[in-house]
Amino acid sequence: MQTDNEIRRKRILELNLEHRDRDDVIATLAARPGQDQLQLQRLKKKKLLVKDQIWQLERQLTPDIAA
């Protein structure tokens, strides 16, 4: 049985892969002349949401330090 931290780490790896894939798609589409800017903006927004999810999960892995 996996611990919560193992599950989080696995999800972080999956999200990192998704983030890189979105980055590749954005770069490819942006290189094409006449590309739909609205589509690019939506892809970039989704990419940022994935990055936020990664950040939140990484934060859960790091224990709080008492002041």
C-alpha positions in Angstrom: 0.0 0.0 0.0 1.3 3.4 -1.0 1.7 6.2 1.6 0.2 9.6 1.0 3.6 11.0 0.2 4.3 8.3 -2.4 1.0 9.1 -4.0 1.8 12.8 -4.1 5.2 12.1 -5.6 3.7 10.0 -8.3 1.1 12.6 -9.1 3.9 15.3 -9.2 5.7 13.2 -11.8 2.6 12.8 -13.9 1.9 16.5 -13.7 5.5 17.4 -14.6 5.1 15.3 -17.7 1.8 16.9 -18.6 3.4 20.3 -18.1 6.3 19.5 -20.4 3.9 18.1 -23.0 1.8 21.3 -22.9 4.9 23.4 -23.2 5.9 21.4 -26.3 2.5 21.9 -27.9 2.5 25.6 -27.1 5.9 26.0 -28.7 4.9 24.1 -31.8 1.7 26.0 -32.3 3.3 29.4 -31.5 5.9 28.7 -34.3 3.1 28.4 -36.9 2.2 31.7 -38.6 -1.4 32.7 -38.2 -2.0 30.5 -35.1 -5.2 31.1 -33.1 -4.1 33.3 -30.2 -7.2 32.4 -28.2 -6.2 28.7 -28.4 -2.6 29.6 -27.3 -3.9 31.6 -24.4 -6.1 28.7 -23.2 -3.2 26.2 -23.5 -1.0 28.6 -21.5 -3.6 29.0 -18.8 -4.0 25.2 -18.5 -0.2 24.9 -18.3 -0.2 27.4 -15.4 -3.0 25.5 -13.6 -0.9 22.3 -13.9 2.1 24.2 -12.5 0.0 25.4 -9.6 -1.1 21.8 -8.9 2.5 20.7 -8.8 3.4 23.5 -6.4 0.6 22.6 -4.1 1.6 19.0 -4.0 5.2 19.8 -3.4 4.3 22.1 -0.6 2.3 19.2 1.0 5.5 17.1 0.9 7.5 19.8 2.7 6.8 19.8 6.5 6.1 23.2 8.1 8.9 24.6 10.0 7.9 26.0 13.4 9.1 29.6 13.9 
